[in-house]
Amino acid sequence: MKKHKVNYRLKRYNLVPHHKIKAKREVSFEIQLMAQLLMDQLVSERNKMEFDRKINEAIESKDKELFMQLSNHYQHYLFEY
């Protein structure tokens, strides 16, 4: 298993004697990227499910104008999946 490097950034806020130095652990780039990609995927799937629900409601209510409008917006999701 690959070992992860830990980076610490030390800051001294005041030049007062016996003042504590605080260390802050930074999150690695890979973890940040993975979290962002996961969130993007979840939001995209949620939006697609919402479009599917609205299109199904338009079909059930036989509202042709709403169906055509939603199907034009739905083209974006067809290219993604």
C-alpha positions in Angstrom: 0.0 0.0 0.0 1.3 3.4 -0.9 2.4 5.6 2.0 0.9 9.1 2.3 3.2 12.0 3.0 2.1 14.4 5.8 3.0 18.1 5.4 3.0 20.4 8.4 2.9 24.2 8.2 4.2 26.0 11.2 3.1 29.6 11.9 4.2 31.9 14.7 1.6 34.5 15.3 3.4 36.6 17.9 7.0 36.9 18.7 6.2 36.6 22.4 8.6 34.3 24.4 7.2 30.9 25.3 4.4 31.3 22.8 3.2 28.0 21.4 3.7 27.1 17.8 0.6 25.6 16.1 0.9 22.9 13.4 -1.8 22.4 10.8 -2.0 19.2 8.8 -2.8 19.8 5.1 -5.1 17.4 3.2 -3.3 15.8 0.2 -4.1 16.8 -3.3 -5.3 13.3 -4.2 -7.8 13.3 -1.4 -9.1 16.7 -2.3 -9.5 15.7 -6.0 -11.2 12.4 -5.1 -13.7 14.2 -2.9 -14.4 16.8 -5.5 -15.0 14.1 -8.2 -17.2 12.2 -5.9 -19.3 15.2 -5.1 -19.6 16.1 -8.8 -20.8 12.6 -9.6 -23.4 12.6 -6.9 -24.7 16.0 -7.9 -24.9 15.0 -11.5 -26.7 11.7 -10.7 -29.2 13.6 -8.5 -29.9 16.2 -11.2 -30.4 13.4 -13.8 -32.9 11.6 -11.4 -34.8 14.9 -11.0 -35.0 15.4 -14.8 -36.3 11.8 -15.1 -39.0 12.5 -12.5 -40.1 15.7 -14.2 -40.2 14.2 -17.6 -42.2 11.2 -16.3 -44.7 13.7 -14.7 -45.0 15.6 -18.0 -45.7 12.3 -19.9 -48.3 11.3 -17.3 -50.0 14.7 -17.4 -49.8 14.7 -21.2 -48.2 18.2 -21.2 -46.4 18.3 -24.6 -44.8 21.8 -24.2 -43.3 20.9 -20.8 -42.1 17.6 -22.2 -40.4 19.3 -25.1 -38.8 21.9 -22.9 -37.4 19.3 -20.5 -36.2 17.0 -23.2 -34.2 19.8 -24.7 -32.5 20.4 -21.4 -32.0 16.7 -20.9 -29.6 16.5 -23.9 -26.8 17.5 -21.6 -27.2 14.4 -19.6 -27.3 12.1 -22.6 -23.8 13.1 -23.6 -22.5 12.5 -20.0 -23.9 9.0 -19.7 
